[in-house]
Amino acid sequence: MTTLPPLQTGAAAWKGPAMSTRQDEWIMRFNAAEIAEIEATAEPLVKAEANIGAIRKNDFPLPTLGPKLAALQQELIKGRGFALLRGLPVASYSEREAFTIFQGIGSHLGNARSQNAKGHILGHVRNLGLDSTDPKVRIYQTKERQTFHTDSCDVVGLMCLHPAKSGGLSLLVSAETVFNEMKKRRPDLLELLMGEIATDRRGEVPEGMLPYLLIPVLSWHDNRITPFYQRQYIESAQRFEDAPRLTDAHIEALDLFDELCNDPELHITMMLQRGDMQFVYNHAMLHDRTGFEDYEELDKRRHLLRLWLSVPGDRELPEIFSTRYGSIEVGNRGGIVVPGTEFCVPWTHEL
């Protein structure tokens, strides 16, 4: 790339300390009437034991709250890129009620996508006692620090059923802000991150595809910066002999990228409370989670539900994203599908 894109100045190019002082803008607190509407809408679906993964916006009408969620959707894809919804009394819900409500609210923001080779439409983020050094393990299945990354969808949603005993904080950083800082400090390294870099698929390989991806860390398309990043998976892709090699300069560029993401002057930190729902726009943000200590009792351990959403009316993506997303059709892209994948919503006891 002979000419780097210009510095980014939009609503998503924020810095953490300033954003931390504006919580009233990004924390949406449900009032009693909204909670009652959500619960009343969910009740017949719960009683009928409806297929949770098949719930769509029309199945979950929210006459009062719906317009607020429509505005939130636009804030995610065209504004600051994240939001926190607070106030649901999830402790009083059954597992089916919690799952149904989260899927229903998510359906107002986008179309749910499969999150792994098992076809999980509504996923679980839990410590399964696994080790991320295993190339078939995804980091969300461990209690380790995740590091800043993006997910393979337009918007990722999390609903906190149980927080950890300690730790497990959520961190967000603006990709546009990191891009700006790299351009100011080391444009030569930034240019390397805007070229194709191999990222490990961790054994989730669609038919006819390589076991790794070739997507830039930062793409410039349709006058927008779009991140795609998971450092551990970039490093583990080097196990494939035919994957492009990381040079010393690439490693220096990745190190600077990580350093900027981890700079407290750039990122924001929050703790998800029980019942909180966080939604993050992957094409403008990177997210992270600190390591944590869990409870001994299984029913108290940190447990988040997760949605991967494809958003109607979203931005176009570079063609290279089709190697991960399967399709780059707006509203119908993202997720992981491999031979034999069957869509499902697993219950907690099935993990």
C-alpha positions, 0 to 999 in steps of 0.5 A: 500500500503506497498511501495509507488511509487518512486519520479516522475522526468518526464517532467510533474513534474514541479513547477510553478515559473520555468514554468512561465519563460518558456512561449515560450514553452507552449504558441503557437501563431497562425500566420496570415497564420495559422489563414487564414487556420483555417478560410478557413477550417471552412467556408464551415462547417459554411455555411452548418450549419454542426452538430458541435458535429459530426466534426472529424479530417477528416472533419477539415483538417489543412495541415499546422497547423495539424502537430503542433497540432499532436506535441502538442497532444504528449506534453500533454500526454507525456510532461509537460501536458498543453498548451495555443493557442493564437491569434484567432480573436474570437471577429470577429466570429459568434457564429457558427464560434467560435464553429466550429473552437474550435471543429475542432481544438479539433478534432486534439487532441482527440475525443469529449465526453459528459460533463454532463447528458444533453449530451453536446459535446461542453460545456459552462462554465458560471455563471448561478447564481447557488449555489454549495451547491446544490448537483445537481449543478456543480461548473462551473455553478457558479462564485465561486472559483472552487478549484483544481480538475480533469475532467472525460476525458483525456484532457480538452480544454477551449476557452475564448469567454469573460473574466470576469470583474475581476478575473477568473484566471486559475491555474494549478498544477502538480499531480506528483509534489504534489505527490513528496511533500507529499511523502517527508513530510507525506508518511503516509497521501499520502498512504491514498490518494492512497486508494479508496475514495468516490466522489459524482456523483452530481446526474449524475448516469449511469445505474446500478452505485452507486450515488458516485464513489470509486476512489483514489485521486492518483493512481499508474498504469503502472508506472504512477501517475494519479490524480482524485480529486474534494474536494467538491464532496468528502465531499458531498459524505458523505451524502450517508449513505453507502459511506465509511466514511472520518476519521480524518486522511483522512481529514488531508491528503486532507487538505495537498493535497489542501495546496500543490496545492495552494502553489504558489511555486508549481502551475502556474497562467494565465489569459485567454484572449479573443480567447485563447484556453487552453488544460490540461491533466487530468492524470497529472495536476489538474486545478482550477479557481479563483472566479470572478466578472461578468458584468451586461450585459448578452452578456459581462459575462464571457463565455468559451467553453469547450471540453472533449477529449479522446486521441488516443495513450494515457496511460492505466488507472486503471480498477477502472476508468471504473466506471466513464469513462464508458470504459477505452478503449484508445481513446474512454473513459471518459465523462458522459452518463446516461439513456436518454442522447442525444448528442448535442451542446447547443447554448448560448441562450439555457443555 
